[in-house]
Amino acid sequence: MSTSTDCCARPTTTTSACCTPAPSCCAPAPAAHASSPSTQDALRQQVREAYAEVARASDAGQASGCATSCCGTSDDAAINTLISTRLGYSTADLAAVPSGADMGLGCGNPKAIAALRPGETVVDLGAGGGFDCFLAAREVGAQGRVIGVDMTPDMVSKARANAVKGRFDNVEFRLGEIEHLPVADGTADVVISNCVINLSPDKAQVFHDAFRVLKPGGRLAISDVVATAELPEAMRQDAALIAGCMGNASLIGDLEAMMRAAGFAQIRIEPKDESKAFIADWAPGRNVTDYVVAATIEAVKPGACCGGSRC
């Protein structure tokens, strides 16, 4: 599954042909640490409660209880700025969004790989306070549209308030789960996400639904935490590590298999070894970087290029 059991060895990336036929329905299902629906719902509720605390703490100008992890928020805007610049955002990015939108969340900058163009429609999986949505809105312009989806009512309320505050008329936020997006088929040119898919108990379904909402030729541009070695069971059962974007990370090979099964082509997963420096701070003393690393995840929904036009 994983290309290496040593997290210091950079796994090779995979790229498939643009016009590769969709996978057979008889293809073996990739491992996804499947669990019962009740267990999946319990995990979602744990994550929902953790991020509701983050949203409420941010609104109150306080630090959340998980401030050292990707679900953390600080009461000090300067600390959040430092965190975000470590993740790849520029000071210009941070200045372009409403105050309170940047909560120091995430593990990368999906906009940096999305190559957004004016007029495009973007869907953000796990939009949080709207930070990446607002940056995407500036790229796609007034003729474009950005739809942020989050399963936490407190986050959706916060994001909507931020949109009003920042006068982002081309951004909307919808309450829903990323496994079952409240978005019509073939809506998006690009699906982005920042350190959220790792939290899902059913990642295969996340990729299937992302595929559904994309237009033919549409693109995935994701920053997330991936596993480079099988996590010990104790880590997989640790609620704090799960909510902190580490305990439920999937192996790179498993993610590739899920994406292929969903129908994606041109799959490319690139671990970022430099991310270990900040991931180590999420769980001090737990040696989590022996098992996980941040990565960029890119893919294309086939269709547009197979008829002779560009991808």
C-alpha positions, 0 to 999 in steps of 0.5 A, a space after each residue: 500500500 504505502 510506497 515506503 515504511 520510512 516516512 523520510 523516504 519520499 514516496 513516488 508520485 503517480 500520474 495516469 493518462 488523461 483519457 484513461 477509461 473509468 475503472 471497472 465496477 469489479 475493481 477491488 475496493 481500496 482499504 479505507 479503514 471501513 467501519 459501521 455507519 454508527 461508528 462513522 457517525 460517532 466519529 463525525 460527531 466528535 470532529 463536529 464538536 471539536 471544530 464547533 469549539 474552534 469556531 466559538 473560541 475564535 468568535 470569543 477571541 480565545 484559544 481553543 483546546 486543541 491549539 497545537 493541532 490543525 484544528 487549533 486557533 489562537 487568540 493572538 492574530 500574530 500567531 495565526 499569521 505565523 502559522 499560516 505563512 508557514 503553511 505557504 500563504 503570503 502576507 498579501 493573502 492574509 491581508 485580503 480576507 476579513 479578520 477572523 477568517 484566518 484561524 491558523 487552520 490547515 496544512 498547506 495552501 490549495 490555491 497555490 496548486 489550483 491554477 484558478 481562472 476568472 469565471 470558474 466555479 470552485 467548491 471548497 470541502 470543509 470550508 471552515 471560516 471561509 479563508 480559502 474560499 475568500 482567496 479563491 473568490 479573488 482569483 475567479 472574480 465577479 463572474 466566478 463563484 465559490 461554494 464552501 461546504 462545512 458540516 459544523 453549523 458554528 463554522 458555517 455561521 462564522 463563514 457567512 458573517 465573514 462573507 458579509 463583513 468582507 463583501 464577498 458577493 460571489 461566495 456562499 456557504 452551505 451546511 453539509 457533509 463532504 461525503 454527500 455534498 449539497 451541490 448539483 452534479 457537474 457544478 464545479 471547475 475545481 474542488 479544493 480542500 485544506 486538511 479536511 478529507 483526512 478527518 472523514 471516516 469514508 474517504 472513498 465516498 468523499 472522492 466519489 462525490 467530488 467527482 460527481 460535482 466536477 464538470 468533465 475536465 474539472 480539477 482536484 486541488 487539495 492539501 491534506 495529511 497522508 500516512 506514509 506508514 500504517 499508524 499504530 492502532 492506539 493512534 487510530 483510536 485517539 480522538 485528539 489525534 483524529 480531530 487534530 488531522 493525524 489519527 485518521 490519515 490514509 496511506 498514499 497508496 490507498 488514497 490513489 486507489 480510492 481516487 482511481 475507483 472514483 474515476 479520477 485520472 492524472 492523479 498526483 500525490 506529493 508529500 511535503 517533507 518540510 511539513 514535518 516541522 509544523 506537524 511535530 508541533 501538533 502532538 509534541 512527544 508523540 512521534 507522529 511524523 514517523 507516520 504522517 506528512 502533509 501532501 498536495 493531492 491533484 487529479 482531473 475528471 476525464 472528459 474534456 480532453 478526450 474529445 479533442 479539446 484541451 484538458 
